[in-house]
Amino acid sequence: MLSIEEIYRQRLRLLVQTHGKGRQVVLANLIEKSPAQLAQWINASKDSKTGLPRALARKTARAIEERLGLPEGWMDQPVGEDEVEALPAAVAAAVVRTDVPGTDYLPGFEHLSIPVLANAGSMGPGTEQMHDEVVVGRLTVSPQWVARTIKPTALENLRFIHGYGDSMEPTFIDGDVLLVDVGVQDPKIDGVYVLEANDRIYIKRVRQRMDGAFEISSDNPTVKTVDVLNGTNAVQVRGRVVWAWNGRKM
């Protein structure tokens, strides 16, 4: 049985589609609330002081109903099957879904919450590999920006990691946050990749040579490390770095 808080979240998601034309900002304007406030209600963002999810108050639910000309108590009723069936399939899934594994993004939402992993990539001698993904936080970006600029293999394949060392300077520097598409497992495109070798994680540039071999190198001209992917399992591609959080597209 759904809690009243989850019912309110479902109703707000439905209103984003039916009244907000699929955009939270439009609905926020209609109900005279800030887009940030609406997003917090929909996503159950935790209050920094109490640590509890931010929930829509019943008084506010009544005010929304009045503002949009809805029957009193409409917000308190679970979304019905007839309401869901009247929506496109992808939108309907967004309305009724109670959890979003991996990357948090639903149609009509105006944010994309990407996991920040404890795994770190070395731009030097390598860091020990953590074989399980340990999420230590999340960073929020615009899904429109991701779709237009990054064009990942899939939204759920995006992860943030930190890069350490100086071997990739000036492309990015020690401590930069890197956006990685873990859906890329083959270096078909010349670029910067997260590599695993000997239970260590590296961040290196990979390019295909004229003879077909893949060459691994550093961007820092003072670092002379060059190696070749030899087609064995000794080196594995764990993802492609698609953006460094110093504003440079990779």
Secondary structure in CASP SS format (residue, H / E / C, confidence):
PFRMAT SS
TARGET T0000
AUTHOR 0000-0000-0000
METHOD secondary structure of the structure
MODEL  1
M C 1.00
L C 1.00
S C 1.00
I H 1.00
E H 1.00
E H 1.00
I H 1.00
Y H 1.00
R H 1.00
Q H 1.00
R H 1.00
L H 1.00
R H 1.00
L H 1.00
L H 1.00
V H 1.00
Q H 1.00
T H 1.00
H C 1.00
G C 1.00
K C 1.00
G C 1.00
R C 1.00
Q H 1.00
V H 1.00
V H 1.00
L H 1.00
A H 1.00
N H 1.00
L H 1.00
I C 1.00
E C 1.00
K C 1.00
S C 1.00
P H 1.00
A H 1.00
Q H 1.00
L H 1.00
A H 1.00
Q H 1.00
W H 1.00
I H 1.00
N H 1.00
A C 1.00
S C 1.00
K E 1.00
D C 1.00
S C 1.00
K C 1.00
T C 1.00
G C 1.00
L C 1.00
P E 1.00
R C 1.00
A C 1.00
L C 1.00
A C 1.00
R H 1.00
K H 1.00
T H 1.00
A H 1.00
R H 1.00
A H 1.00
I H 1.00
E H 1.00
E H 1.00
R H 1.00
L H 1.00
G C 1.00
L C 1.00
P C 1.00
E C 1.00
G C 1.00
W H 1.00
M H 1.00
D H 1.00
Q C 1.00
P C 1.00
V C 1.00
G C 1.00
E H 1.00
D H 1.00
E H 1.00
V H 1.00
E H 1.00
A C 1.00
L C 1.00
P C 1.00
A H 1.00
A H 1.00
V H 1.00
A H 1.00
A H 1.00
A H 1.00
V H 1.00
V H 1.00
R C 1.00
T C 1.00
D C 1.00
V C 1.00
P C 1.00
G C 1.00
T C 1.00
D E 1.00
Y C 1.00
L C 1.00
P C 1.00
G C 1.00
F C 1.00
E C 1.00
H C 1.00
L E 1.00
S E 1.00
I E 1.00
P E 1.00
V E 1.00
L E 1.00
A E 1.00
N E 1.00
A E 1.00
G E 1.00
S E 1.00
M C 1.00
G C 1.00
P C 1.00
G C 1.00
T E 1.00
E E 1.00
Q C 1.00
M C 1.00
H C 1.00
D C 1.00
E C 1.00
V C 1.00
V E 1.00
V E 1.00
G E 1.00
R E 1.00
L E 1.00
T E 1.00
V E 1.00
S C 1.00
P H 1.00
Q H 1.00
W H 1.00
V H 1.00
A H 1.00
R H 1.00
T H 1.00
I H 1.00
K C 1.00
P C 1.00
T C 1.00
A C 1.00
L H 1.00
E H 1.00
N H 1.00
L E 1.00
R E 1.00
F E 1.00
I E 1.00
H E 1.00
G E 1.00
Y E 1.00
G C 1.00
D C 1.00
S C 1.00
M C 1.00
E C 1.00
P C 1.00
T C 1.00
F C 1.00
I C 1.00
D C 1.00
G C 1.00
D C 1.00
V E 1.00
L E 1.00
L E 1.00
V E 1.00
D E 1.00
V C 1.00
G C 1.00
V C 1.00
Q C 1.00
D C 1.00
P C 1.00
K C 1.00
I C 1.00
D C 1.00
G E 1.00
V E 1.00
Y E 1.00
V E 1.00
L E 1.00
E E 1.00
A E 1.00
N C 1.00
D C 1.00
R E 1.00
I E 1.00
Y E 1.00
I E 1.00
K E 1.00
R E 1.00
V E 1.00
R E 1.00
Q E 1.00
R C 1.00
M C 1.00
D C 1.00
G C 1.00
A C 1.00
F E 1.00
E E 1.00
I E 1.00
S E 1.00
S C 1.00
D C 1.00
N C 1.00
P C 1.00
T C 1.00
V C 1.00
K C 1.00
T C 1.00
V E 1.00
D E 1.00
V E 1.00
L E 1.00
N C 1.00
G C 1.00
T C 1.00
N C 1.00
A C 1.00
V E 1.00
Q E 1.00
V E 1.00
R E 1.00
G E 1.00
R E 1.00
V E 1.00
V E 1.00
W E 1.00
A E 1.00
W C 1.00
N C 1.00
G C 1.00
R E 1.00
K E 1.00
M C 1.00
END
